[in-house]
Amino acid sequence: MSHGFTTRVLDVTTGGSERVYDLTGECVAFLADVAEGRGGLLNVFTPHATTGVALIETGAGSDHDLLTALNHLLPADERWQHRHGSRGHGRDHVLPAIIAPHATLPVIDGELALGTWQSVCLVDTNKDNPDRQVRLSFLG
């Protein structure tokens, strides 16, 4: 692999329900292929108007808690001006203003430098579009 900037696009299926999808394994595999022990930055970006990228603990209920909090903050009802799609879909378009569609993470010696309980996750509350993409880019 050449040094500099390398990108991979992941195709992710989130299904027909709200989902926190753990991308950490895909990020680690990407860095194993391209980082070659170098330091740098990993950028994780989702090119959708209704998804976000979050660092959160998964597997202990925090992913469910995040979706619950988002449902309290952004209820799926008729209050939204943006009204196409399923009921309350307008709130899905507000999500990326709260959970950004990107995260830039440190890479040290070719490895993702996350905290002990941190996972890199795609957050998708849009039930209308289960097929997503995530762009992983390494600069190092």
Backbone as ProteinMPNN parsed JSONL, in Angstrom:
{"seq_chain_A": "MSHGFTTRVLDVTTGGSERVYDLTGECVAFLADVAEGRGGLLNVFTPHATTGVALIETGAGSDHDLLTALNHLLPADERWQHRHGSRGHGRDHVLPAIIAPHATLPVIDGELALGTWQSVCLVDTNKDNPDRQVRLSFLG", "coords_chain_A": {"N_chain_A": [[0.837, -1.185, 0.0], [0.413, 2.237, -0.708], [1.745, 5.116, 0.947], [0.017, 7.796, 2.558], [-3.11, 8.795, 1.621], [-5.878, 6.713, 1.924], [-8.844, 5.023, 0.997], [-11.855, 3.231, 1.772], [-15.023, 1.934, 0.946], [-17.78, 0.914, 2.761], [-20.551, -1.242, 2.545], [-23.508, -1.27, 4.256], [-26.174, -2.891, 5.816], [-28.864, -1.865, 7.563], [-31.404, -2.621, 8.174], [-35.002, -2.681, 8.742], [-35.566, -1.212, 11.007], [-34.876, 1.067, 13.742], [-31.422, 1.528, 14.433], [-28.288, 0.872, 15.976], [-25.316, 0.34, 14.691], [-22.457, -1.485, 14.998], [-19.347, -0.563, 13.916], [-16.739, -1.026, 14.523], [-15.132, -3.374, 14.188], [-14.895, -3.472, 11.37], [-13.486, -1.101, 10.976], [-11.054, -1.663, 12.305], [-10.157, -3.833, 10.743], [-9.816, -2.569, 8.259], [-7.723, -0.764, 8.884], [-5.72, -2.618, 9.485], [-5.193, -3.548, 6.961], [-4.258, -1.266, 5.609], [-2.753, 0.614, 7.152], [-0.22, -0.214, 7.955], [1.345, -0.199, 10.348], [1.728, 2.487, 10.82], [1.199, 5.773, 12.212], [-1.595, 8.026, 12.295], [-4.659, 9.351, 11.018], [-7.994, 8.196, 11.19], [-10.813, 8.643, 9.335], [-14.258, 8.416, 9.596], [-17.095, 8.35, 7.748], [-20.463, 8.907, 6.878], [-22.403, 9.127, 4.069], [-25.127, 10.148, 4.142], [-28.282, 11.746, 4.592], [-29.611, 11.141, 6.875], [-28.283, 9.717, 8.854], [-25.823, 9.048, 11.434], [-22.549, 9.105, 13.019], [-21.305, 7.632, 15.852], [-19.407, 7.472, 18.894], [-19.576, 5.065, 21.221], [-20.319, 2.963, 24.013], [-21.094, -0.41, 23.407], [-23.302, -3.263, 23.612], [-23.842, -3.39, 26.318], [-26.219, -2.289, 26.771], [-26.148, 0.421, 26.278], [-26.38, 1.177, 23.609], [-29.095, 0.711, 23.077], [-30.08, 2.52, 24.961], [-29.219, 4.918, 23.796], [-30.818, 5.012, 21.459], [-33.315, 5.187, 22.706], [-33.062, 7.668, 24.027], [-32.801, 9.324, 21.777], [-35.342, 8.95, 20.676], [-36.872, 10.229, 22.601], [-35.91, 12.831, 22.425], [-36.198, 13.363, 19.688], [-39.02, 12.715, 18.637], [-40.917, 10.368, 16.691], [-43.213, 11.64, 15.198], [-45.895, 13.744, 13.989], [-44.917, 16.361, 14.044], [-42.922, 17.413, 12.446], [-41.687, 19.434, 9.749], [-40.629, 18.374, 7.416], [-41.976, 15.912, 5.598], [-42.176, 13.58, 3.976], [-42.105, 9.986, 3.367], [-42.04, 7.5, 6.008], [-44.075, 7.771, 9.024], [-43.182, 10.555, 10.946], [-40.691, 10.844, 9.785], [-39.277, 13.176, 9.288], [-37.798, 13.775, 11.562], [-35.615, 12.106, 11.306], [-34.018, 13.457, 9.549], [-33.059, 15.468, 11.097], [-31.387, 14.247, 12.84], [-28.515, 14.052, 12.016], [-27.583, 16.558, 12.772], [-27.347, 16.371, 15.442], [-26.042, 13.961, 16.052], [-23.198, 13.754, 14.533], [-22.407, 13.143, 11.029], [-19.929, 12.027, 10.815], [-16.682, 11.029, 12.11], [-13.45, 11.622, 13.355], [-10.627, 9.833, 14.106], [-7.84, 8.923, 16.196], [-4.969, 7.111, 15.069], [-2.565, 4.955, 16.162], [0.556, 3.628, 15.744], [-0.5, 1.999, 13.716], [-2.873, 1.091, 14.786], [-6.249, 1.483, 15.868], [-6.977, 3.98, 18.141], [-8.865, 3.791, 20.525], [-10.862, 4.417, 23.492], [-11.262, 2.259, 26.372], [-13.974, 1.262, 26.487], [-15.1, 2.214, 24.19], [-16.786, 2.127, 21.079], [-17.045, 2.331, 17.531], [-19.766, 3.518, 15.86], [-22.472, 3.309, 13.528], [-25.322, 5.235, 13.438], [-28.64, 4.875, 12.828], [-31.782, 5.95, 12.315], [-33.65, 5.895, 10.402], [-36.161, 4.184, 9.051], [-36.95, 3.735, 6.494], [-34.927, 3.365, 4.639], [-32.838, 0.868, 4.343], [-30.315, 0.334, 3.304], [-27.065, 1.316, 3.474], [-24.075, 3.346, 3.242], [-20.717, 3.576, 4.342], [-17.864, 5.48, 4.544], [-14.543, 4.818, 4.979], [-11.558, 6.411, 5.702], [-8.091, 6.625, 5.651], [-5.465, 8.579, 6.729], [-2.142, 8.837, 6.748]], "CA_chain_A": [[0.0, 0.0, 0.0], [1.145, 3.495, -0.716], [1.488, 5.984, 2.096], [-0.809, 8.948, 2.219], [-4.55, 8.764, 1.84], [-6.501, 5.497, 1.399], [-10.272, 4.985, 1.314], [-12.66, 2.036, 1.491], [-16.449, 2.151, 1.17], [-18.493, -0.24, 3.307], [-21.993, -1.321, 2.37], [-24.08, -1.711, 5.526], [-27.63, -3.023, 5.851], [-29.314, -1.624, 8.933], [-32.711, -3.243, 8.372], [-36.182, -1.829, 8.742], [-35.827, -0.641, 12.329], [-33.804, 1.925, 14.248], [-30.282, 0.647, 14.68], [-26.91, 1.279, 16.245], [-24.547, -0.721, 14.035], [-21.063, -1.392, 15.417], [-18.402, -0.556, 12.8], [-15.368, -1.107, 15.048], [-14.417, -4.47, 13.535], [-14.572, -3.057, 10.006], [-12.43, -0.078, 11.08], [-9.815, -2.361, 12.67], [-9.732, -4.605, 9.571], [-9.336, -1.604, 7.271], [-6.401, -0.287, 9.309], [-4.776, -3.735, 9.344], [-4.852, -3.636, 5.539], [-3.67, -0.074, 4.98], [-1.942, 1.499, 8.001], [1.152, -0.732, 7.977], [2.051, 0.203, 11.565], [1.915, 3.947, 10.882], [0.245, 6.619, 12.895], [-2.344, 8.914, 11.423], [-6.049, 9.609, 11.367], [-9.052, 7.471, 10.507], [-12.067, 9.371, 9.249], [-15.419, 7.572, 9.338], [-18.093, 9.277, 7.224], [-21.637, 8.308, 6.254], [-22.924, 10.135, 3.152], [-26.59, 10.1, 4.125], [-28.91, 12.872, 5.301], [-30.389, 10.644, 8.016], [-27.479, 8.831, 9.703], [-24.719, 9.667, 12.156], [-21.477, 8.238, 13.511], [-21.144, 7.886, 17.287], [-18.535, 6.645, 19.729], [-20.424, 4.686, 22.352], [-20.201, 1.573, 24.479], [-22.17, -1.266, 22.901], [-23.406, -4.571, 24.235], [-24.246, -3.327, 27.722], [-27.475, -1.55, 26.819], [-25.99, 1.828, 25.928], [-26.892, 1.401, 22.253], [-30.543, 0.833, 23.258], [-30.306, 3.78, 25.67], [-29.056, 6.004, 22.831], [-32.028, 5.075, 20.643], [-34.387, 5.679, 23.579], [-32.846, 9.109, 24.2], [-33.132, 9.979, 20.508], [-36.8, 8.94, 20.537], [-37.42, 11.274, 23.484], [-35.486, 14.122, 21.881], [-36.705, 13.485, 18.319], [-40.094, 11.736, 18.508], [-41.39, 10.064, 15.338], [-44.62, 12.028, 15.108], [-46.235, 14.644, 12.879], [-44.479, 17.744, 14.294], [-41.834, 17.801, 11.549], [-42.03, 20.045, 8.465], [-40.202, 17.413, 6.393], [-43.033, 14.928, 5.837], [-42.289, 12.392, 3.115], [-41.658, 8.751, 4.016], [-42.837, 6.969, 7.116], [-44.51, 8.726, 10.05], [-42.118, 11.159, 11.733], [-39.402, 10.749, 9.084], [-38.565, 14.454, 9.371], [-36.84, 13.736, 12.669], [-34.415, 11.419, 10.833], [-33.194, 14.46, 8.888], [-32.477, 16.316, 12.144], [-30.404, 13.413, 13.538], [-27.097, 14.365, 11.793], [-27.205, 17.786, 13.471], [-27.113, 15.988, 16.837], [-24.972, 12.955, 15.947], [-22.562, 14.131, 13.267], [-22.239, 12.037, 10.098], [-18.501, 11.704, 10.691], [-15.808, 11.061, 13.286], [-12.035, 11.478, 13.027], [-10.083, 9.1, 15.238], [-6.393, 8.723, 16.122], [-4.389, 5.799, 14.793], [-1.211, 4.922, 16.716], [1.259, 2.398, 15.338], [-1.374, 1.194, 12.874], [-4.051, 0.602, 15.504], [-7.248, 2.447, 16.277], [-6.734, 4.357, 19.539], [-10.125, 4.037, 21.223], [-10.897, 4.139, 24.912], [-11.58, 0.873, 26.725], [-15.343, 0.846, 26.193], [-15.603, 2.919, 23.013], [-16.978, 1.484, 19.788], [-17.417, 3.242, 16.445], [-21.08, 3.023, 15.452], [-23.389, 3.994, 12.639], [-26.631, 5.402, 14.066], [-29.617, 5.013, 11.748], [-33.169, 5.899, 12.785], [-34.497, 5.93, 9.206], [-36.676, 2.847, 8.754], [-37.309, 3.671, 5.077], [-33.773, 3.072, 3.781], [-31.96, -0.026, 5.092], [-29.009, 0.164, 2.658], [-26.231, 2.467, 3.804], [-22.651, 3.277, 2.972], [-19.808, 4.246, 5.267], [-16.557, 5.662, 3.925], [-13.395, 4.828, 5.89], [-10.409, 7.029, 5.047], [-6.904, 6.685, 6.51], [-4.424, 9.517, 6.353], [-0.994, 8.561, 7.612]], "C_chain_A": [[0.879, 1.245, 0.0], [0.797, 4.297, 0.534], [0.648, 7.155, 1.641], [-2.245, 8.718, 2.608], [-5.148, 7.531, 1.163], [-7.946, 5.44, 1.881], [-10.875, 3.626, 0.969], [-14.114, 2.384, 1.797], [-17.071, 0.842, 1.642], [-19.968, -0.136, 2.938], [-22.562, -1.957, 3.629], [-25.595, -1.798, 5.372], [-28.073, -2.897, 7.298], [-30.69, -2.205, 9.21], [-33.825, -2.221, 8.413], [-36.524, -1.248, 10.088], [-34.664, 0.264, 12.722], [-32.642, 1.056, 14.677], [-29.032, 1.421, 15.037], [-26.062, 0.115, 15.763], [-23.068, -0.515, 14.359], [-20.129, -1.578, 14.213], [-16.966, -0.821, 13.237], [-14.561, -2.2, 14.356], [-14.002, -4.124, 12.121], [-13.463, -2.01, 9.995], [-11.077, -0.72, 11.371], [-9.273, -3.144, 11.472], [-9.178, -3.698, 8.484], [-7.931, -1.125, 7.622], [-5.353, -1.385, 9.207], [-4.312, -3.863, 7.901], [-4.027, -2.454, 5.043], [-2.683, 0.715, 5.843], [-0.484, 1.067, 8.099], [1.968, -0.22, 9.167], [2.265, 1.698, 11.729], [0.861, 4.605, 11.757], [-0.477, 7.486, 11.886], [-3.743, 9.133, 11.951], [-6.965, 8.727, 10.537], [-10.283, 8.363, 10.525], [-13.154, 8.38, 8.865], [-16.547, 8.524, 8.96], [-19.237, 8.498, 6.59], [-22.325, 9.369, 5.393], [-24.449, 10.102, 3.014], [-27.139, 11.239, 4.968], [-29.641, 12.434, 6.56], [-29.609, 9.676, 8.895], [-26.389, 9.641, 10.399], [-23.693, 8.631, 12.564], [-21.235, 8.616, 14.969], [-20.078, 6.975, 17.876], [-19.317, 6.35, 20.992], [-20.08, 3.26, 22.763], [-21.372, 0.779, 23.91], [-22.2, -2.559, 23.708], [-23.799, -4.558, 25.695], [-25.527, -2.515, 27.885], [-27.364, -0.102, 26.407], [-26.499, 2.132, 24.528], [-28.418, 1.542, 22.294], [-30.88, 2.154, 23.955], [-30.171, 4.973, 24.727], [-30.307, 6.132, 21.967], [-33.224, 5.579, 21.454], [-34.27, 7.187, 23.77], [-33.199, 9.872, 22.926], [-34.636, 10.014, 20.28], [-37.472, 9.964, 21.447], [-37.122, 12.654, 22.914], [-36.118, 14.408, 20.514], [-37.833, 12.469, 18.1], [-40.547, 11.585, 17.051], [-42.884, 10.355, 15.257], [-44.787, 13.064, 13.988], [-45.763, 16.083, 13.076], [-43.504, 18.277, 13.256], [-42.345, 18.374, 10.23], [-41.716, 19.105, 7.304], [-41.089, 16.183, 6.552], [-43.098, 13.756, 4.881], [-41.806, 11.162, 3.88], [-42.57, 8.341, 5.152], [-43.137, 8.062, 8.143], [-43.306, 9.238, 10.86], [-40.75, 11.164, 11.069], [-38.604, 12.053, 9.134], [-37.53, 14.478, 10.481], [-35.546, 13.044, 12.254], [-33.455, 12.404, 10.165], [-32.579, 15.454, 9.871], [-31.343, 15.567, 12.857], [-28.949, 13.823, 13.28], [-26.638, 15.695, 12.393], [-26.879, 17.505, 14.934], [-26.004, 14.942, 16.928], [-24.361, 13.158, 14.56], [-22.394, 12.921, 12.348], [-20.781, 11.62, 9.903], [-17.824, 11.691, 12.057], [-14.38, 10.891, 12.777], [-11.334, 10.958, 14.27], [-8.578, 8.913, 15.083], [-6.028, 7.27, 15.84], [-2.945, 5.864, 15.27], [-0.59, 3.579, 16.38], [0.346, 1.442, 14.571], [-2.646, 0.71, 13.533], [-4.959, 1.744, 15.931], [-7.111, 2.722, 17.768], [-8.053, 4.783, 20.193], [-9.95, 3.828, 22.715], [-11.416, 2.73, 25.161], [-12.968, 0.438, 26.28], [-15.917, 1.517, 24.948], [-15.692, 2.007, 21.792], [-17.386, 2.553, 18.787], [-18.715, 2.706, 15.85], [-21.771, 3.929, 14.448], [-24.733, 4.053, 13.35], [-27.626, 5.719, 12.957], [-31.017, 4.868, 12.319], [-34.158, 5.86, 11.626], [-34.914, 4.508, 8.818], [-36.944, 2.644, 7.262], [-36.158, 3.25, 4.172], [-32.784, 2.187, 4.539], [-30.554, -0.18, 4.507], [-28.19, 1.433, 2.791], [-24.808, 2.244, 3.331], [-21.911, 4.035, 4.06], [-18.454, 4.312, 4.585], [-15.501, 5.736, 5.032], [-12.214, 5.406, 5.126], [-9.267, 7.129, 6.053], [-5.92, 7.662, 5.907], [-3.257, 9.277, 7.295], [0.259, 8.293, 6.82]], "O_chain_A": [[1.938, 1.286, 0.625], [-0.291, 4.171, 1.096], [0.588, 7.459, 0.45], [-2.562, 8.478, 3.774], [-4.951, 7.324, -0.035], [-8.237, 5.767, 3.031], [-10.466, 2.965, 0.014], [-14.402, 3.051, 2.791], [-16.912, -0.201, 1.007], [-20.559, 0.941, 3.015], [-22.151, -3.048, 4.024], [-26.223, -0.875, 4.853], [-27.709, -3.709, 8.148], [-31.106, -2.275, 10.366], [-33.61, -1.038, 8.15], [-37.66, -0.828, 10.305], [-33.6, 0.227, 12.105], [-32.841, -0.029, 15.224], [-28.753, 2.482, 14.479], [-26.084, -0.966, 16.351], [-22.497, 0.524, 14.026], [-20.13, -2.631, 13.576], [-16.063, -0.838, 12.4], [-13.413, -1.968, 13.977], [-12.887, -4.44, 11.706], [-12.601, -2.023, 9.117], [-10.072, -0.364, 10.756], [-8.07, -3.125, 11.211], [-8.172, -4.028, 7.855], [-7.052, -1.084, 6.762], [-4.202, -1.103, 8.872], [-3.169, -4.242, 7.645], [-3.187, -2.614, 4.157], [-1.844, 1.429, 5.294], [0.395, 1.904, 8.305], [3.133, 0.146, 9.017], [2.917, 2.13, 12.68], [-0.215, 4.057, 12.0], [-0.02, 7.658, 10.756], [-3.987, 9.106, 13.158], [-6.747, 8.532, 9.341], [-10.743, 8.786, 11.585], [-12.994, 7.601, 7.926], [-16.917, 9.399, 9.743], [-19.008, 7.541, 5.85], [-22.779, 10.389, 5.91], [-24.984, 10.037, 1.907], [-26.52, 11.645, 5.951], [-30.232, 13.266, 7.248], [-30.217, 8.884, 9.616], [-26.079, 10.765, 10.005], [-23.934, 7.428, 12.467], [-20.989, 9.781, 15.282], [-19.876, 5.852, 17.415], [-19.679, 7.257, 21.742], [-19.61, 2.46, 21.954], [-22.511, 1.245, 23.93], [-21.239, -2.899, 24.397], [-24.067, -5.615, 26.265], [-25.878, -2.106, 28.992], [-28.385, 0.555, 26.203], [-26.999, 3.229, 24.279], [-28.973, 2.405, 21.615], [-31.843, 2.827, 23.588], [-30.926, 5.938, 24.843], [-30.806, 7.239, 21.763], [-34.055, 6.323, 20.932], [-35.267, 7.904, 23.685], [-33.819, 10.935, 22.982], [-35.158, 10.994, 19.75], [-38.524, 10.505, 21.104], [-37.979, 13.538, 22.922], [-36.517, 15.535, 20.222], [-37.616, 11.455, 17.437], [-40.557, 12.549, 16.286], [-43.711, 9.443, 15.249], [-43.905, 13.223, 13.145], [-46.186, 16.959, 12.322], [-43.282, 19.486, 13.192], [-43.312, 17.87, 9.659], [-42.459, 19.052, 6.324], [-40.967, 15.471, 7.549], [-44.044, 12.974, 4.981], [-41.168, 11.289, 4.926], [-43.718, 8.777, 5.243], [-42.53, 9.133, 8.127], [-42.52, 8.451, 11.388], [-39.75, 11.458, 11.723], [-37.377, 12.029, 9.032], [-36.496, 15.133, 10.352], [-34.484, 13.359, 12.791], [-32.238, 12.22, 10.204], [-31.671, 16.202, 9.508], [-30.441, 16.193, 13.414], [-28.19, 13.937, 14.243], [-25.436, 15.936, 12.512], [-26.213, 18.306, 15.591], [-25.129, 15.034, 17.788], [-24.948, 12.775, 13.548], [-22.255, 11.796, 12.828], [-20.448, 10.937, 8.934], [-18.325, 12.264, 13.025], [-14.135, 10.101, 11.866], [-11.425, 11.55, 15.346], [-8.087, 8.761, 13.965], [-6.684, 6.338, 16.305], [-2.184, 6.728, 14.835], [-1.145, 2.526, 16.694], [0.413, 0.227, 14.754], [-3.428, -0.009, 12.909], [-4.498, 2.823, 16.304], [-7.128, 1.791, 18.573], [-8.316, 5.97, 20.385], [-9.019, 3.155, 23.156], [-11.947, 2.088, 24.255], [-13.12, -0.659, 25.744], [-17.113, 1.394, 24.684], [-14.785, 1.222, 21.516], [-17.997, 3.557, 19.152], [-18.761, 1.566, 15.387], [-21.667, 5.154, 14.515], [-25.232, 3.029, 13.817], [-27.475, 6.706, 12.236], [-31.399, 3.783, 12.758], [-35.368, 5.798, 11.843], [-34.102, 3.731, 8.316], [-37.142, 1.515, 6.815], [-36.394, 2.819, 3.043], [-31.968, 2.701, 5.303], [-29.686, -0.769, 5.152], [-28.569, 2.491, 2.288], [-24.389, 1.12, 3.057], [-22.417, 5.006, 4.621], [-17.953, 3.297, 4.101], [-15.56, 6.601, 5.906], [-11.898, 4.948, 4.028], [-9.44, 7.643, 7.158], [-5.585, 7.583, 4.725], [-3.372, 9.488, 8.502], [1.315, 8.042, 7.4]]}, "name": "protein", "num_of_chains": 1, "seq": "MSHGFTTRVLDVTTGGSERVYDLTGECVAFLADVAEGRGGLLNVFTPHATTGVALIETGAGSDHDLLTALNHLLPADERWQHRHGSRGHGRDHVLPAIIAPHATLPVIDGELALGTWQSVCLVDTNKDNPDRQVRLSFLG"}
